[in-house]
Amino acid sequence: MIALTLAEIAQIVGGRLHATDGSPVVTGSIEFDTRKITEGGLFLALPGERVDGHDFAAQAVASGAVGVLAGREVDAPAVIAPPVPTRHANAYVLAGDKNGEGAAVLEALAKLARHVTDRLKDLTIVGITGSAGKTSTKDLIAQVLSPTGETIAPPGSFNNELGHPWTALRATEDTKFLVLELSARGIGHIANLCEVAPPKFGAVLNVGSAHLSEFGSREGIAQGKGELVEALPEDGVAILNADDPLVAGMASRTRAKVVLVGENPNADVRAENIVLDEQARATFTLKTAKGDAQVRLGLNGLHQVGNALVAAAIALELGATPEEVAERLGAAERVSAHRMVITDRPDGVTVIDDAYNANPDSVRAALKALATISRATTPARRSWAVLGPMAELGEDAVREHDEIGRLVVRLDISKLVVIGDAARAMHQGAHLEGSWGEESVLVPDVDAVIALLRAEVRPGDVVLVKASNAYRLWRIAEALLEAGTK
């Protein structure tokens, strides 16, 4: 963050000073975890389900923080955030925030982030949203832009009302690009995030089924996602997926320049002649108004082509040549954990850990990658789809899980392991789609899956593990890899 005194921070957020004259200068990072406090940092006192950050204020200062941004008085120098009279209708609710103190701190954090990003006149902010692929695309964009200048991006999927301003406040006078994910669980969420750190570039990847329970329909999701392009300035750039009609239709909702990407012949930045290798890594021809280039991705999955096109479009608009873009895309590596991490055990078992999160679109992409990898050899390798529940699908949960089970059969996956009763419709869908018998099995929990796989997986098999984040199915992938070392 840029250097600011506690007095300046109090003025920016409309708060008051406590136990300080305001002269200490924040020169380090802003953190909500005392274990990550650095010398000169600022501690965010946030309430949680188990602990309240306000109780750790003195510890944070002892660890090097110069002060605390808090919702009430604490035993340390602090800026006390003004209360929020009524919670924003679109704000997320912090678990454990009974008195609204966390909401006050988050509101102050948002004001501080807006102040800092407004002061950094040479900073270009890139926003990405979509039902699937935000994190992978964010990581790609950051790697493609970083050769041009210092680039800040959030770790993992830190993309909500806490992660968004927290990441923005990582920017300094030396930062050239700030790449941000924008998530939403309702109308107005993305608009609010755009107020925190106004983007000049905005990319909408797709409109899928994630968060149907909150939005009610795909059209509702499109309405929410499109808030990103509505927030762009006239001299901004909207990057839209030409292969998704709901996304392409957002062109009429922005005053910014529109760049279409995809395989559609009308796309401005297009992929042609796509070929997947034995690990589902794509090679394709990048077609642009500036010329063509051959791209070979080191990332796994056909879906990475669309992500790469978004990164390419942004880099091209910022002055890169197609050859430079192709080189940077080819050098891009996986950054965030548990996203298409492919590991070969010594005995030839391939484990695909894509367990960080799941929605219908991302599960379909992962299953197609599993099918590609398993069929890359002759004879084909035996394939396992280990799938848990997909969350936040509302009334469509049964239908969406059923369709995934049917897709497993259509892709001729050898074995389906469904975890938990919430995903039962997946198991039933597989049986209804084809004359499957023991090819699909429903198991109660992670321990049962691990026991099953250890007993039945054999050398040469390919195993995909995927479910919504809350289920932490990467434990299965880790257990499989550990078993392969024994």
ChimeraX attribute file (.defattr): number of C-alpha atoms within 10 A of each C-alpha:
attribute: neighborCount
match mode: 1-to-1
recipient: residues
	/A:1	20
	/A:2	17
	/A:3	15
	/A:4	15
	/A:5	17
	/A:6	27
	/A:7	19
	/A:8	18
	/A:9	24
	/A:10	22
	/A:11	14
	/A:12	17
	/A:13	23
	/A:14	16
	/A:15	23
	/A:16	16
	/A:17	19
	/A:18	21
	/A:19	13
	/A:20	15
	/A:21	12
	/A:22	19
	/A:23	12
	/A:24	15
	/A:25	18
	/A:26	22
	/A:27	18
	/A:28	20
	/A:29	22
	/A:30	24
	/A:31	20
	/A:32	20
	/A:33	14
	/A:34	22
	/A:35	10
	/A:36	15
	/A:37	22
	/A:38	20
	/A:39	16
	/A:40	20
	/A:41	24
	/A:42	28
	/A:43	31
	/A:44	28
	/A:45	28
	/A:46	26
	/A:47	25
	/A:48	14
	/A:49	10
	/A:50	8
	/A:51	11
	/A:52	15
	/A:53	22
	/A:54	24
	/A:55	14
	/A:56	22
	/A:57	26
	/A:58	18
	/A:59	16
	/A:60	29
	/A:61	24
	/A:62	14
	/A:63	17
	/A:64	18
	/A:65	27
	/A:66	26
	/A:67	28
	/A:68	31
	/A:69	33
	/A:70	29
	/A:71	29
	/A:72	19
	/A:73	18
	/A:74	21
	/A:75	15
	/A:76	21
	/A:77	24
	/A:78	32
	/A:79	33
	/A:80	24
	/A:81	27
	/A:82	20
	/A:83	20
	/A:84	17
	/A:85	9
	/A:86	8
	/A:87	14
	/A:88	14
	/A:89	10
	/A:90	15
	/A:91	18
	/A:92	16
	/A:93	14
	/A:94	17
	/A:95	12
	/A:96	16
	/A:97	16
	/A:98	13
	/A:99	12
	/A:100	18
	/A:101	24
	/A:102	29
	/A:103	28
	/A:104	26
	/A:105	28
	/A:106	25
	/A:107	24
	/A:108	28
	/A:109	26
	/A:110	25
	/A:111	19
	/A:112	24
	/A:113	26
	/A:114	21
	/A:115	17
	/A:116	25
	/A:117	25
	/A:118	14
	/A:119	13
	/A:120	16
	/A:121	10
	/A:122	13
	/A:123	21
	/A:124	18
	/A:125	20
	/A:126	25
	/A:127	27
	/A:128	27
	/A:129	29
	/A:130	24
	/A:131	23
	/A:132	23
	/A:133	19
	/A:134	25
	/A:135	26
	/A:136	22
	/A:137	24
	/A:138	29
	/A:139	24
	/A:140	26
	/A:141	30
	/A:142	22
	/A:143	20
	/A:144	26
	/A:145	24
	/A:146	14
	/A:147	11
	/A:148	14
	/A:149	11
	/A:150	17
	/A:151	22
	/A:152	22
	/A:153	23
	/A:154	22
	/A:155	15
	/A:156	18
	/A:157	19
	/A:158	19
	/A:159	23
	/A:160	19
	/A:161	24
	/A:162	18
	/A:163	17
	/A:164	25
	/A:165	27
	/A:166	25
	/A:167	24
	/A:168	25
	/A:169	24
	/A:170	19
	/A:171	24
	/A:172	18
	/A:173	16
	/A:174	13
	/A:175	16
	/A:176	20
	/A:177	22
	/A:178	25
	/A:179	24
	/A:180	33
	/A:181	28
	/A:182	27
	/A:183	22
	/A:184	27
	/A:185	20
	/A:186	22
	/A:187	20
	/A:188	18
	/A:189	23
	/A:190	27
	/A:191	21
	/A:192	21
	/A:193	28
	/A:194	23
	/A:195	14
	/A:196	24
	/A:197	26
	/A:198	22
	/A:199	26
	/A:200	20
	/A:201	25
	/A:202	33
	/A:203	33
	/A:204	27
	/A:205	28
	/A:206	26
	/A:207	25
	/A:208	21
	/A:209	24
	/A:210	26
	/A:211	20
	/A:212	22
	/A:213	17
	/A:214	16
	/A:215	22
	/A:216	16
	/A:217	17
	/A:218	17
	/A:219	14
	/A:220	16
	/A:221	26
	/A:222	22
	/A:223	20
	/A:224	23
	/A:225	32
	/A:226	27
	/A:227	24
	/A:228	29
	/A:229	34
	/A:230	19
	/A:231	25
	/A:232	23
	/A:233	17
	/A:234	11
	/A:235	10
	/A:236	19
	/A:237	24
	/A:238	29
	/A:239	30
	/A:240	28
	/A:241	29
	/A:242	24
	/A:243	19
	/A:244	17
	/A:245	12
	/A:246	21
	/A:247	23
	/A:248	21
	/A:249	14
	/A:250	22
	/A:251	20
	/A:252	11
	/A:253	15
	/A:254	20
	/A:255	17
	/A:256	22
	/A:257	16
	/A:258	20
	/A:259	21
	/A:260	24
	/A:261	32
	/A:262	24
	/A:263	21
	/A:264	16
	/A:265	13
	/A:266	12
	/A:267	19
	/A:268	20
	/A:269	26
	/A:270	26
	/A:271	25
	/A:272	15
	/A:273	11
	/A:274	16
	/A:275	13
	/A:276	19
	/A:277	13
	/A:278	14
	/A:279	18
	/A:280	24
	/A:281	22
	/A:282	23
	/A:283	21
	/A:284	19
	/A:285	17
	/A:286	24
	/A:287	20
	/A:288	19
	/A:289	10
	/A:290	12
	/A:291	10
	/A:292	17
	/A:293	17
	/A:294	19
	/A:295	23
	/A:296	19
	/A:297	25
	/A:298	18
	/A:299	25
	/A:300	25
	/A:301	23
	/A:302	21
	/A:303	22
	/A:304	21
	/A:305	25
	/A:306	21
	/A:307	23
	/A:308	27
	/A:309	28
	/A:310	30
	/A:311	26
	/A:312	29
	/A:313	26
	/A:314	23
	/A:315	20
	/A:316	18
	/A:317	12
	/A:318	12
	/A:319	10
	/A:320	18
	/A:321	18
	/A:322	23
	/A:323	16
	/A:324	17
	/A:325	25
	/A:326	23
	/A:327	17
	/A:328	23
	/A:329	23
	/A:330	19
	/A:331	15
	/A:332	18
	/A:333	15
	/A:334	15
	/A:335	16
	/A:336	17
	/A:337	14
	/A:338	22
	/A:339	22
	/A:340	23
	/A:341	18
	/A:342	18
	/A:343	15
	/A:344	15
	/A:345	17
	/A:346	13
	/A:347	12
	/A:348	14
	/A:349	21
	/A:350	24
	/A:351	24
	/A:352	27
	/A:353	24
	/A:354	24
	/A:355	29
	/A:356	22
	/A:357	24
	/A:358	23
	/A:359	23
	/A:360	21
	/A:361	19
	/A:362	21
	/A:363	24
	/A:364	17
	/A:365	15
	/A:366	26
	/A:367	23
	/A:368	20
	/A:369	24
	/A:370	26
	/A:371	24
	/A:372	21
	/A:373	23
	/A:374	26
	/A:375	17
	/A:376	15
	/A:377	10
	/A:378	7
	/A:379	8
	/A:380	14
	/A:381	20
	/A:382	20
	/A:383	24
	/A:384	27
	/A:385	25
	/A:386	24
	/A:387	26
	/A:388	31
	/A:389	25
	/A:390	23
	/A:391	22
	/A:392	18
	/A:393	21
	/A:394	16
	/A:395	11
	/A:396	15
	/A:397	21
	/A:398	16
	/A:399	14
	/A:400	21
	/A:401	26
	/A:402	22
	/A:403	19
	/A:404	23
	/A:405	27
	/A:406	22
	/A:407	20
	/A:408	25
	/A:409	22
	/A:410	12
	/A:411	13
	/A:412	12
	/A:413	23
	/A:414	18
	/A:415	19
	/A:416	24
	/A:417	22
	/A:418	27
	/A:419	25
	/A:420	16
	/A:421	15
	/A:422	16
	/A:423	24
	/A:424	20
	/A:425	23
	/A:426	32
	/A:427	26
	/A:428	19
	/A:429	23
	/A:430	26
	/A:431	20
	/A:432	14
	/A:433	16
	/A:434	11
	/A:435	10
	/A:436	12
	/A:437	9
	/A:438	9
	/A:439	16
	/A:440	25
	/A:441	19
	/A:442	21
	/A:443	18
	/A:444	12
	/A:445	15
	/A:446	18
	/A:447	12
	/A:448	13
	/A:449	20
	/A:450	17
	/A:451	13
	/A:452	13
	/A:453	17
	/A:454	13
	/A:455	9
	/A:456	9
	/A:457	16
	/A:458	13
	/A:459	15
	/A:460	18
	/A:461	20
	/A:462	26
	/A:463	24
	/A:464	27
	/A:465	26
	/A:466	32
	/A:467	26
	/A:468	20
	/A:469	17
	/A:470	13
	/A:471	20
	/A:472	16
	/A:473	26
	/A:474	23
	/A:475	16
	/A:476	24
	/A:477	24
	/A:478	14
	/A:479	15
	/A:480	21
	/A:481	18
	/A:482	11
	/A:483	12
	/A:484	16
	/A:485	9
	/A:486	6
